[in-house]
Amino acid sequence: MTAGTVTVAGSALLVVALGVLIRFGRVTTLIAGVGPDDSPEPSVVDAVGTYTILVGLGTGAMAVLTHTGGATDRLWAAYTAVIVASVVALIVWVNRADDG
C-alpha cells in the first residue's frame, strides 16, 4: 500500500468512528449549539451520525479502489462532487428542521 492509500484508509476509519460516536449519542456536542438549550433534535443527530458513517464507508471503499488501481481521477472527482452536494443538502435539511 502506498502512503496515500494508508492515509485515506485511516481517515475513513476515523470518520466511521466519529459517525458511530455521533449516531449513538456520545458526541452530540459536535453538532450542538453553544448553550445548554441548543441541543439538536434526535432526528438531526441520527441523520448527521448516519451520514458521517456512510461517508466513512464510502471513503474506505475509495481507499480499496485506490489500492487495487480501480479509482481513477474522474471517479475521485465524482465522489468529491457527491460528498459536497450531499453536505449542502444535509445542511439545508438541518436548517429547515431547526426552523420548523
N, C-alpha and C positions, 0 to 999 in steps of 0.2 A: 504494500500500500504506500502511496505517496503521502507526503506530509499534508498536502491539501485535502486528500480524501480522509485522512485521520482527523483533521480539523473539522471537516464537515460532519463526519460521523459523531465526533464528540459533542459538537454543537447540537446536533439532532437529539442526542441523549439528554443533554441539559434542558432543551426546550420541552421534551416529553416529560421530564421530571418536574419542571416548573408547572406545566399544564396539569399534571396529576395533583400537585400541591394546591393549585388554584381550584380545580374542579371539586376536590374533596374537602375543601374548607380549611386548609391550613395557611393559606397565604392570600386571603381576601383583601388585605391591606394594600396589595399591589395595584388593585383596581378600585379601591375605595377613595372617598373624598378625604378632606383634611380634618374633618371633625367627627365626633362620635356618632352624630346623627346622619352622616353622609354614607352610610353603608349601602352598597348596591343591592338591588333586588336579587333574590336567589336565582331567578332565571337568567339574569345577566351574568352572574358568577358562573353558572353552569355553562352558558354559551361561550364565555371567554376561556374557561378551562378546557372545554371540549375542543374549541378552535385551536388552542395552543397545542394540545395533544396531537391533533391532526396535522398541524404544520410541522411538528417534530417528526412525526411518522413519514410525512412527505419528504422532508429533508433527509431523513435516513434512507429512504428509497432512492433519492437522488445520489446519495453517497455511494450506495451499492452500484447504481448505474455508472457513476464516475469510475469506480474501481474496475468494473467489467468492461469499460470502454463504450458503454451504450449512451452516455449522456453527452450530447453534442452541445455546442454553444447555443444553437437555436432552442433546444429543449430547456436549457438553463434560463434563457431569456423568457420563454413561455411560462416556466414555473415562477419566475420572479414576477411577471405580469399578473399571474393568477393570485399570488400572495398579496401583492399591492392592492389589486381590485377587491379581494376579499377583506382585507383590513379596512379599506374605506367603507365597504358595505357593513361590516361589523360595527364600526364607529357610528355610522348613520343609524343603525338599528338600536344601539345602546342609547344614543341621544334621544331618539324617539321614545324609547321605553322610559327614559328618565323624565321626559316632558309629560308623558301620559300618565 
